[in-house]
Amino acid sequence: MSAPAGTTPIDNTAATRATPTTARTVEYQAPWIIAFQDGGHRLLRDGAVVVAGTEIVHVGARDTFGADEVVRTRNIIAPGFISMHAHMQESPADKNVAEDFPKRSFYSSNLFEILPARSKALTIDDAHTCARVSVAEHLRTGTTTVMQMGNEAAYIAELCEEVGMRAYVSQSYRTGPWYTDNGRTVEYDFSGDGGAAAFEQAVSFALDHVNADNSALVTGFLNPSQVDTVTEELFRESRAVADAHGLMLQTHAAQSMNEFLEMTRRHGRTPIEWLADIGYLGERAIIGHGLFVTGSSWTNYAGDDIGLLADSGTSVAYNPWVFARNGIVMETFDRYRERGVPVTLGTDTTTQSMLHSTRWCSVITKVLEHNANAGNASATFDAATIVAADVLGRPDLGRIAAGAKADLCFWRSDSHFMTPLRDPIRAIVYYAEAEDLEKVMVNGRFVMEDGAVAGLDTVKDLELLQTAAETMWANWQDVDWAGAPIDERVPMSFPAFTL
C-alpha cells in the first residue's frame, strides 16, 4: 500500500539497516509504524520493524530483511516515551491529598504543607512499594525511559534493571530543607553540614553508574534538589563533577511563586538568572519545571529568563498535569519552543502517565494561546520522544530507526478509544487510554503485556500501597506542621453520609 497524502514513505535502502548481527532477528509487521527519517518522525503504512538483540536493525518494507521470525500485528508500533522528571519513591502516595485544598499562602503550591508531611510519613518499605507501583504505572502508559530523582536510588536502580526499564537515576541532595511552621511563610534549615555527606553519596552513586557506552539500562546523574535549598558552592561543585565525568544535571527551579520571591529577595535575581550567574546553565543541565519566569502572569518581573535558557542550551522538563491540577501552567509550551528552549515532558508525582503529560500539555497550550493548532500533537509527541532523547545525548532512544535501541510500544489500533484511526499521533495523544497499550518492549525484551509487568506482583503492591496510605492518613497529625489531622488539612470532597 502506498503512503497516504502528507506522509513520507520509508525507503528500503541501506540507510534503514544497521550493521549485520548474529543475534536472532524478529520482524514485526504493523499497519502503522511511527518511524524516524530525515531527522523526525514519519508515518509508515504497512511496514516492518526488525529487532535483533537489544537493537532495531531494519525499518521499512516488509519481507525484505530475511528475519528469522515474522510477527504480524494489528498494532501501532511507536517509540517509547521518555519521562524526564519523576519521583517514584513516594509519588503514588500523593493521590487524594495533593488536590483541592486551600493553598492561598503558598500561591497554589502543595510543596510546603503537603509534600513534606507525606514524605515524613512513609517508611522505607513504603517507599519501595511506591517505586514498584510507579515503575508499573510508567510502563503501562508507554514510558520506556524515566529520569528518577529522590532517595532510595540504589533500590530503584536495581528494580529498574530487574524489571527491564531504562532509567536515569540520582540520589538527591541539598544544603537544607524548606519547611513552614505557621502555614504562611517558607523557612529554610541550613544548620547541617551544608549537604556535604549527601553530595558525596550522590556523586558515588552517579559514578558507579556512568554508562559511557549506553549498554546498561541504568545511568547515574546529579540532582541538586531545589534552587532555593542548595547553596552556590554546592551548585558549583555539582557542575564541576558533572563536567568532569559527562553527567547530566537536573534541579528544580522556577517551580513556585514562593521560590521566585525568595530568590529575588536573597539575590535580586530570578531563579534562572541566578543559576546563569553561578554557571549552572548549559548543555546537560535540565531545569525541572521552569514555570515562574520573567514575563509570566505570575511574576510580573522584567527580564528574559527564557532567552537565558535558550542561549545557554539549557532544557526544561515540563510536568503539565501535576501543575495544572493546582492551577499552574507553562506560559506557554509553544513560546518556549519558538525561542529555542528544548522542552521535554515528565510525570513528576501522580499520575505517572506520559499520556496525561502529552495530552494536558497540548490542551493547556491551546487554551492559553486561544489557538486550536497550538501545542499540537506532533509537538508534544516530539517532546516526549526525540527531544528528550536529544537532551540526554541519546540518538539511540525516542525513535524507531536502524541502530536505535528496541524500546517500542504496541498500541491497539482497533479499540474503542482508538477507532476510527486516521492519524496515529493524534489518536495516541488525544484519545488513547492505558488499556490501549498491548505490549511494551525495552532493550529488545517485552516487559509489559496486557497490563502485566514482568517481575512485579501489581495486585499485591497496590494492596501494600493502600495499607501504607491508610496508615499515613491515620497518623497525619504526627507529621503535619500544626498537628492537624488529614481531614482538617485536606477535607473530603463531600460530608459523610449520616446513618
Rosetta blueprint (number, residue, H / E / L):
1 M L
2 S L
3 A L
4 P L
5 A L
6 G L
7 T L
8 T L
9 P L
10 I L
11 D L
12 N L
13 T L
14 A H
15 A H
16 T H
17 R E
18 A L
19 T L
20 P L
21 T L
22 T L
23 A L
24 R L
25 T E
26 V E
27 E E
28 Y E
29 Q E
30 A E
31 P E
32 W E
33 I E
34 I E
35 A E
36 F E
37 Q E
38 D L
39 G L
40 G E
41 H E
42 R E
43 L E
44 L E
45 R E
46 D E
47 G E
48 A E
49 V E
50 V E
51 V E
52 A E
53 G L
54 T L
55 E E
56 I E
57 V E
58 H E
59 V E
60 G E
61 A L
62 R L
63 D L
64 T L
65 F L
66 G L
67 A L
68 D L
69 E E
70 V E
71 V E
72 R E
73 T L
74 R L
75 N E
76 I E
77 I E
78 A E
79 P E
80 G L
81 F E
82 I E
83 S E
84 M E
85 H E
86 A E
87 H L
88 M L
89 Q L
90 E L
91 S H
92 P H
93 A H
94 D H
95 K L
96 N L
97 V L
98 A L
99 E L
100 D L
101 F L
102 P L
103 K L
104 R H
105 S H
106 F H
107 Y L
108 S L
109 S L
110 N L
111 L L
112 F L
113 E L
114 I L
115 L H
116 P H
117 A H
118 R H
119 S H
120 K H
121 A H
122 L L
123 T L
124 I H
125 D H
126 D H
127 A H
128 H H
129 T H
130 C H
131 A H
132 R H
133 V H
134 S H
135 V H
136 A H
137 E H
138 H H
139 L H
140 R H
141 T L
142 G L
143 T E
144 T E
145 T E
146 V E
147 M E
148 Q E
149 M E
150 G E
151 N L
152 E L
153 A H
154 A H
155 Y H
156 I H
157 A H
158 E H
159 L H
160 C H
161 E H
162 E H
163 V H
164 G L
165 M L
166 R E
167 A E
168 Y E
169 V E
170 S E
171 Q E
172 S L
173 Y E
174 R L
175 T L
176 G L
177 P L
178 W E
179 Y E
180 T L
181 D L
182 N L
183 G L
184 R L
185 T L
186 V L
187 E E
188 Y E
189 D L
190 F L
191 S L
192 G L
193 D L
194 G L
195 G L
196 A H
197 A H
198 A H
199 F H
200 E H
201 Q H
202 A H
203 V H
204 S H
205 F H
206 A H
207 L H
208 D H
209 H L
210 V L
211 N L
212 A L
213 D L
214 N L
215 S L
216 A L
217 L L
218 V E
219 T E
220 G E
221 F L
222 L E
223 N L
224 P E
225 S L
226 Q E
227 V L
228 D L
229 T L
230 V L
231 T L
232 E H
233 E H
234 L H
235 F H
236 R H
237 E H
238 S H
239 R H
240 A H
241 V H
242 A H
243 D H
244 A H
245 H H
246 G L
247 L L
248 M L
249 L E
250 Q E
251 T E
252 H E
253 A E
254 A L
255 Q L
256 S L
257 M H
258 N H
259 E H
260 F H
261 L H
262 E H
263 M H
264 T H
265 R H
266 R H
267 H H
268 G L
269 R L
270 T L
271 P H
272 I H
273 E H
274 W H
275 L H
276 A H
277 D H
278 I L
279 G L
280 Y L
281 L L
282 G L
283 E L
284 R L
285 A E
286 I E
287 I E
288 G E
289 H E
290 G L
291 L L
292 F L
293 V L
294 T L
295 G L
296 S L
297 S L
298 W L
299 T L
300 N L
301 Y L
302 A L
303 G L
304 D L
305 D H
306 I H
307 G H
308 L H
309 L H
310 A H
311 D H
312 S H
313 G L
314 T L
315 S E
316 V E
317 A E
318 Y E
319 N L
320 P H
321 W H
322 V H
323 F H
324 A H
325 R L
326 N L
327 G L
328 I L
329 V L
330 M L
331 E L
332 T L
333 F H
334 D H
335 R H
336 Y H
337 R H
338 E H
339 R H
340 G L
341 V L
342 P L
343 V E
344 T E
345 L E
346 G L
347 T L
348 D E
349 T L
350 T L
351 T L
352 Q L
353 S L
354 M H
355 L H
356 H H
357 S H
358 T H
359 R H
360 W H
361 C H
362 S H
363 V H
364 I H
365 T H
366 K H
367 V H
368 L H
369 E H
370 H L
371 N L
372 A L
373 N L
374 A L
375 G L
376 N L
377 A H
378 S H
379 A H
380 T H
381 F H
382 D H
383 A H
384 A L
385 T L
386 I H
387 V H
388 A H
389 A H
390 D H
391 V H
392 L L
393 G L
394 R L
395 P L
396 D L
397 L L
398 G L
399 R L
400 I L
401 A L
402 A L
403 G L
404 A L
405 K E
406 A L
407 D L
408 L E
409 C E
410 F E
411 W E
412 R E
413 S L
414 D L
415 S L
416 H L
417 F L
418 M L
419 T L
420 P L
421 L L
422 R L
423 D L
424 P H
425 I H
426 R H
427 A H
428 I H
429 V H
430 Y H
431 Y H
432 A L
433 E L
434 A H
435 E H
436 D H
437 L E
438 E E
439 K E
440 V E
441 M E
442 V E
443 N L
444 G L
445 R E
446 F E
447 V E
448 M E
449 E E
450 D L
451 G L
452 A E
453 V E
454 A L
455 G L
456 L L
457 D L
458 T H
459 V H
460 K H
461 D H
462 L H
463 E H
464 L H
465 L H
466 Q H
467 T H
468 A H
469 A H
470 E H
471 T H
472 M H
473 W H
474 A H
475 N L
476 W H
477 Q H
478 D H
479 V L
480 D L
481 W L
482 A L
483 G L
484 A L
485 P L
486 I H
487 D H
488 E H
489 R H
490 V L
491 P L
492 M L
493 S L
494 F L
495 P L
496 A L
497 F L
498 T L
499 L L
